[in-house]
Amino acid sequence: MNSRERILGRVRRALADVPADGTPIARDYLREHGQRGVAETVDLLAENLADYRAVVHRTGAAGLPGLIAGLLQQRGSASVLVPPGLDEGWLAATGVTRVADRAESTPGELDRVDSVVTACAVAIAETGTIVLDGSPDQGRRRITLVPDHHLCVVRVPDQVVSSVPQGLERLDPVRPLTWISGPSATSDIELDRVEGVHGPRTLEVILVDGA
């Protein structure tokens, strides 16, 4: 038996239980790993975000404006890019110049903005992933890729799920989805890590209860 026949044999065995008419088979795949409560799921999200070198903060709804103002001040941000549907109360405590998300903004103009603040569509605990879907409180994809500092607000527990399958159920596949697992980073052939090549160098995630 040659290599071709061995490969085709494996394919036939794998497809042995597939109906001839092509009817899909429902397979009993795991939807999450282990059994976790809400608090444990949020803790896992925070742990995996930090493992990917994102900076994680926690606060209640009342403390969110002050926290955002403090983080922008600590960063030394003089301007912040704001999606059109962002909750205005989130920036109520800061006097940083707000830059609107405009379709005609050039990459150069976006690059001169110090920070961007957005909400998210869903956060996945097992992979430490934040997903944006271009909704009004998140803006267009490029506003979170060009500025060097991204502050992303996650509503806890409403926007937190345990696994990728659970996250996919909440997402519309026709929307422009951006999956973020930590700050932008890449490595060359010698494994020298470089951050900020194709996205923000600094990602800060705020887990906010009751927002």
ZASE-776835 format. One record per residue: residue in three letters; x, y, z negated of N, C-alpha, C in turn. Coordinates in steps of 0.2 Angstrom, whole numbers, padded with zeros to 4 digits, always signed. Layout:
<atoms>
AlaXYZXYZXYZ;...
</atoms>
This chain:
<atoms>
Met+0004-0006+0000+0000+0000+0000+0004+0006+0000;Asn+0003+0011+0005+0007+0017+0005+0004+0022+0001;Ser+0007+0028+0000+0005+0033-0004-0002+0036-0002;Arg-0003+0036+0004-0010+0039+0006-0015+0034+0004;Glu-0014+0028+0005-0019+0023+0003-0021+0023-0005;Arg-0015+0024-0009-0016+0025-0016-0020+0031-0018;Ile-0018+0037-0015-0022+0043-0016-0029+0042-0015;Leu-0031+0040-0009-0038+0039-0007-0041+0034-0011;Gly-0038+0029-0014-0041+0024-0018-0043+0028-0025;Arg-0039+0032-0027-0040+0036-0033-0046+0040-0032;Val-0047+0043-0026-0052+0048-0025-0059+0044-0025;Arg-0059+0038-0021-0065+0034-0021-0067+0031-0028;Arg-0062+0030-0032-0064+0027-0039-0067+0033-0043;Ala-0064+0039-0042-0067+0045-0046-0074+0047-0043;Leu-0075+0045-0037-0082+0047-0034-0087+0041-0034;Ala-0085+0036-0037-0089+0030-0037-0096+0031-0040;Asp-0097+0035-0045-0104+0036-0048-0107+0042-0045;Val-0105+0045-0040-0108+0051-0036-0113+0048-0031;Pro-0120+0051-0032-0125+0048-0027-0123+0050-0020;Ala-0125+0046-0016-0124+0047-0009-0127+0053-0006;Asp-0132+0055-0009-0136+0061-0006-0133+0068-0009;Gly-0127+0067-0013-0124+0073-0015-0127+0076-0021;Thr-0132+0073-0024-0135+0076-0030-0130+0077-0036;Pro-0130+0083-0039-0125+0084-0044-0126+0080-0050;Ile-0121+0078-0053-0121+0074-0059-0120+0078-0065;Ala-0124+0078-0070-0123+0081-0077-0118+0077-0081;Arg-0112+0080-0082-0107+0077-0086-0107+0080-0093;Asp-0106+0076-0098-0106+0078-0105-0100+0081-0108;Tyr-0098+0087-0105-0092+0090-0107-0092+0094-0113;Leu-0087+0094-0117-0087+0098-0123-0088+0106-0122;Arg-0092+0109-0126-0094+0116-0125-0089+0120-0129;Glu-0087+0117-0135-0082+0121-0139-0078+0115-0143;His-0073+0117-0146-0068+0113-0149-0069+0114-0157;Gly-0073+0109-0160-0074+0109-0167-0080+0113-0169;Gln-0082+0113-0175-0088+0117-0177-0086+0123-0182;Arg-0088+0129-0180-0086+0135-0183-0092+0139-0185;Gly-0092+0142-0191-0097+0147-0192-0095+0154-0189;Val-0100+0159-0190-0099+0165-0186-0092+0168-0189;Ala-0091+0168-0195-0085+0172-0198-0079+0168-0196;Glu-0079+0161-0195-0073+0158-0193-0072+0159-0186;Thr-0077+0160-0182-0076+0161-0175-0073+0168-0174;Val-0075+0173-0177-0072+0180-0177-0065+0180-0179;Asp-0064+0176-0184-0057+0176-0187-0052+0173-0182;Leu-0055+0167-0178-0051+0164-0173-0050+0169-0167;Leu-0055+0173-0165-0054+0178-0160-0048+0183-0162;Ala-0048+0185-0168-0043+0190-0171-0036+0187-0170;Glu-0036+0181-0173-0030+0177-0173-0027+0176-0166;Asn-0031+0174-0161-0028+0173-0154-0027+0180-0151;Leu-0031+0185-0152-0029+0191-0149-0022+0194-0151;Ala-0021+0193-0158-0014+0195-0161-0009+0191-0158;Asp-0010+0184-0157-0005+0180-0154-0003+0182-0147;Tyr-0008+0185-0143-0006+0188-0137-0004+0195-0137;Arg-0002+0197-0143+0001+0204-0144-0004+0210-0143;Ala-0010+0208-0144-0015+0214-0144-0015+0216-0152;Val-0016+0222-0153-0017+0225-0160-0024+0225-0162;Val-0026+0221-0167-0033+0220-0169-0035+0225-0175;His-0040+0228-0175-0043+0232-0180-0050+0230-0182;Arg-0052+0230-0188-0059+0229-0190-0062+0235-0194;Thr-0068+0236-0193-0072+0241-0196-0079+0240-0196;Gly-0083+0244-0200-0090+0244-0199-0092+0249-0194;Ala-0099+0249-0192-0101+0254-0187-0100+0261-0190;Ala-0101+0263-0196-0100+0269-0199-0092+0272-0198;Gly-0088+0267-0199-0081+0269-0199-0078+0269-0192;Leu-0082+0267-0187-0079+0267-0180-0076+0274-0177;Pro-0080+0279-0177-0078+0285-0175-0071+0288-0178;Gly-0071+0287-0184-0065+0289-0188-0059+0285-0186;Leu-0060+0278-0185-0054+0274-0183-0052+0275-0176;Ile-0056+0276-0172-0054+0278-0165-0050+0285-0165;Ala-0053+0290-0168-0049+0296-0169-0042+0295-0172;Gly-0042+0291-0177-0035+0290-0180-0031+0286-0175;Leu-0033+0281-0172-0029+0278-0167-0026+0282-0161;Leu-0031+0286-0159-0029+0291-0153-0023+0296-0156;Gln-0024+0298-0162-0020+0303-0165-0013+0299-0166;Gln-0013+0293-0169-0007+0289-0170-0003+0288-0164;Arg-0007+0287-0158-0004+0286-0152-0001+0292-0149;Gly-0003+0298-0151-0001+0304-0148-0005+0306-0142;Ser-0011+0303-0141-0015+0304-0135-0018+0311-0135;Ala-0017+0314-0129-0019+0321-0128-0025+0321-0123;Ser-0027+0315-0120-0032+0314-0116-0035+0307-0116;Val-0041+0306-0115-0044+0299-0116-0049+0299-0110;Leu-0049+0293-0106-0053+0292-0101-0060+0289-0104;Val-0066+0291-0102-0072+0289-0105-0077+0286-0099;Pro-0079+0280-0100-0084+0277-0095-0090+0281-0096;Pro-0094+0282-0091-0101+0286-0091-0106+0283-0096;Gly-0106+0277-0098-0111+0274-0102-0108+0273-0109;Leu-0102+0276-0111-0099+0274-0118-0104+0278-0123;Asp-0105+0275-0128-0108+0278-0134-0105+0284-0136;Glu-0108+0290-0136-0105+0296-0137-0102+0297-0144;Gly-0106+0294-0149-0104+0294-0156-0097+0291-0157;Trp-0095+0286-0153-0089+0283-0154-0083+0288-0154;Leu-0084+0293-0150-0078+0298-0150-0080+0305-0154;Ala-0085+0304-0158-0087+0310-0161-0082+0313-0166;Ala-0078+0310-0168-0073+0312-0174-0066+0314-0171;Thr-0066+0314-0164-0059+0316-0161-0060+0322-0156;Gly-0055+0327-0156-0056+0332-0151-0051+0331-0145;Val-0049+0325-0144-0045+0324-0138-0049+0325-0132;Thr-0045+0328-0127-0048+0330-0121-0051+0324-0117;Arg-0058+0324-0115-0061+0318-0112-0060+0319-0105;Val-0059+0313-0101-0058+0313-0094-0064+0308-0092;Ala-0068+0311-0087-0073+0307-0085-0071+0302-0080;Asp-0074+0296-0079-0073+0291-0074-0076+0293-0068;Arg-0072+0296-0063-0074+0298-0057-0072+0294-0051;Ala-0076+0292-0046-0074+0288-0040-0068+0291-0036;Glu-0068+0298-0036-0063+0301-0032-0056+0302-0036;Ser-0056+0299-0042-0049+0300-0046-0044+0296-0042;Thr-0038+0299-0042-0032+0295-0038-0029+0291-0044;Pro-0025+0286-0041-0021+0282-0046-0016+0287-0050;Gly-0013+0292-0047-0009+0296-0050-0013+0300-0056;Glu-0019+0302-0055-0023+0306-0060-0024+0301-0066;Leu-0026+0295-0064-0027+0290-0069-0021+0288-0074;Asp-0015+0288-0070-0009+0287-0074-0007+0292-0079;Arg-0010+0298-0077-0008+0304-0082-0012+0304-0088;Val-0018+0300-0088-0022+0299-0094-0019+0295-0099;Asp-0019+0297-0106-0015+0294-0111-0018+0287-0113;Ser-0025+0287-0114-0029+0282-0116-0035+0281-0113;Val-0038+0275-0113-0045+0274-0111-0049+0270-0117;Val-0055+0272-0118-0059+0268-0123-0065+0265-0119;Thr-0066+0259-0120-0072+0255-0117-0075+0250-0122;Ala-0081+0248-0120-0084+0242-0124-0082+0236-0120;Cys-0085+0231-0121-0084+0224-0117-0090+0221-0116;Ala-0090+0216-0112-0096+0211-0110-0096+0206-0115;Val-0091+0202-0116-0090+0197-0121-0083+0196-0123;Ala-0082+0192-0129-0076+0191-0131-0076+0183-0133;Ile-0070+0180-0131-0070+0172-0131-0065+0171-0137;Ala-0067+0168-0142-0062+0166-0148-0057+0161-0146;Glu-0059+0156-0143-0054+0150-0142-0048+0152-0138;Thr-0049+0157-0133-0044+0159-0129-0041+0166-0130;Gly-0044+0170-0135-0042+0177-0137-0043+0181-0131;Thr-0049+0180-0127-0050+0184-0121-0056+0189-0122;Ile-0054+0195-0119-0060+0200-0118-0062+0200-0111;Val-0068+0200-0110-0071+0201-0103-0075+0207-0102;Leu-0073+0211-0096-0076+0217-0094-0080+0215-0088;Asp-0086+0218-0087-0090+0217-0081-0092+0223-0077;Gly-0089+0229-0079-0090+0235-0075-0097+0238-0077;Ser-0100+0236-0083-0106+0240-0085-0104+0247-0087;Pro-0109+0251-0087-0108+0258-0088-0104+0260-0094;Asp-0104+0256-0100-0100+0257-0106-0093+0255-0105;Gln-0091+0252-0099-0084+0249-0098-0081+0252-0092;Gly-0085+0255-0087-0082+0258-0081-0080+0254-0076;Arg-0077+0257-0071-0074+0253-0065-0067+0250-0068;Arg-0066+0244-0064-0060+0240-0066-0053+0244-0067;Arg-0052+0249-0062-0046+0252-0062-0045+0257-0068;Ile-0050+0259-0071-0049+0264-0077-0046+0260-0083;Thr-0046+0253-0083-0043+0249-0088-0036+0246-0086;Leu-0035+0247-0080-0028+0244-0077-0023+0249-0077;Val-0025+0256-0075-0019+0261-0074-0017+0264-0080;Pro-0021+0267-0085-0019+0270-0091-0015+0265-0095;Asp-0010+0268-0099-0005+0263-0102-0008+0261-0109;His-0014+0263-0111-0016+0262-0118-0024+0261-0117;His-0026+0255-0119-0033+0253-0119-0036+0251-0126;Leu-0041+0255-0128-0044+0254-0134-0051+0250-0132;Cys-0052+0244-0134-0058+0240-0132-0062+0239-0139;Val-0068+0241-0139-0073+0239-0144-0077+0233-0143;Val-0077+0229-0148-0081+0222-0148-0086+0222-0153;Arg-0092+0222-0152-0097+0221-0157-0098+0214-0160;Val-0097+0214-0166-0097+0208-0170-0103+0207-0174;Pro-0106+0201-0174-0104+0195-0170-0108+0195-0163;Asp-0112+0199-0161-0116+0199-0155-0112+0197-0149;Gln-0106+0200-0148-0102+0199-0142-0097+0194-0142;Val-0097+0190-0148-0091+0185-0149-0094+0178-0148;Val-0091+0174-0143-0093+0167-0142-0087+0163-0144;Ser-0088+0157-0145-0082+0152-0146-0078+0150-0140;Ser-0082+0148-0135-0078+0145-0129-0079+0148-0123;Val-0075+0147-0118-0076+0149-0111-0083+0147-0108;Pro-0085+0141-0109-0092+0139-0106-0097+0144-0109;Gln-0097+0145-0115-0102+0149-0119-0101+0157-0116;Gly-0095+0159-0115-0094+0165-0112-0097+0166-0105;Leu-0096+0161-0101-0098+0161-0094-0106+0162-0093;Glu-0109+0159-0098-0117+0159-0098-0119+0166-0099;Arg-0115+0170-0102-0117+0177-0103-0115+0182-0098;Leu-0112+0180-0093-0109+0184-0088-0113+0183-0081;Asp-0113+0189-0077-0116+0188-0071-0110+0187-0066;Pro-0110+0182-0062-0105+0180-0058-0104+0185-0052;Val-0109+0189-0050-0109+0194-0045-0106+0201-0047;Arg-0105+0202-0053-0102+0208-0056-0094+0207-0056;Pro-0090+0213-0055-0083+0213-0055-0080+0211-0062;Leu-0079+0205-0063-0076+0203-0070-0069+0204-0071;Thr-0067+0206-0076-0060+0207-0078-0059+0203-0084;Trp-0054+0198-0084-0053+0194-0090-0046+0196-0093;Ile-0046+0198-0099-0040+0201-0102-0038+0197-0108;Ser-0032+0194-0108-0029+0190-0114-0023+0194-0116;Gly-0023+0199-0120-0018+0203-0122-0016+0208-0117;Pro-0010+0212-0119-0008+0217-0114-0005+0214-0108;Ser-0005+0218-0103-0002+0216-0097+0006+0214-0098;Ala+0008+0208-0095+0014+0206-0096+0016+0201-0091;Thr+0023+0201-0089+0025+0196-0084+0032+0194-0086;Ser+0035+0189-0083+0042+0187-0084+0045+0185-0078;Asp+0052+0187-0078+0056+0186-0072+0058+0178-0072;Ile+0063+0177-0067+0065+0170-0067+0070+0168-0073;Glu+0072+0173-0077+0076+0172-0083+0072+0173-0089;Leu+0065+0173-0088+0060+0174-0094+0061+0180-0098;Asp+0063+0185-0095+0063+0192-0098+0056+0195-0097;Arg+0053+0196-0103+0046+0198-0103+0046+0206-0102;Val+0042+0208-0097+0041+0215-0096+0033+0216-0096;Glu+0032+0221-0100+0025+0223-0101+0023+0229-0098;Gly+0016+0230-0096+0014+0236-0092+0015+0236-0085;Val+0016+0230-0082+0017+0230-0074+0011+0230-0071;His+0006+0227-0073-0001+0227-0069-0007+0228-0074;Gly-0006+0232-0078-0011+0234-0083-0008+0238-0089;Pro-0012+0239-0094-0010+0243-0100-0004+0240-0104;Arg+0001+0243-0106+0006+0241-0110+0004+0239-0117;Thr-0001+0243-0119-0004+0242-0126-0011+0241-0126;Leu-0014+0235-0129-0021+0234-0130-0023+0234-0137;Glu-0027+0238-0139-0030+0238-0146-0037+0236-0146;Val-0039+0231-0150-0046+0229-0150-0049+0230-0157;Ile-0055+0233-0156-0058+0235-0163-0064+0230-0163;Leu-0064+0226-0168-0070+0222-0170-0074+0226-0175;Val-0080+0228-0173-0084+0232-0177-0091+0228-0178;Asp-0092+0228-0185-0098+0225-0187-0104+0230-0187;Gly-0110+0228-0185-0116+0232-0185-0117+0237-0180;Ala-0112+0237-0175-0113+0243-0170-0119+0242-0165;
</atoms>
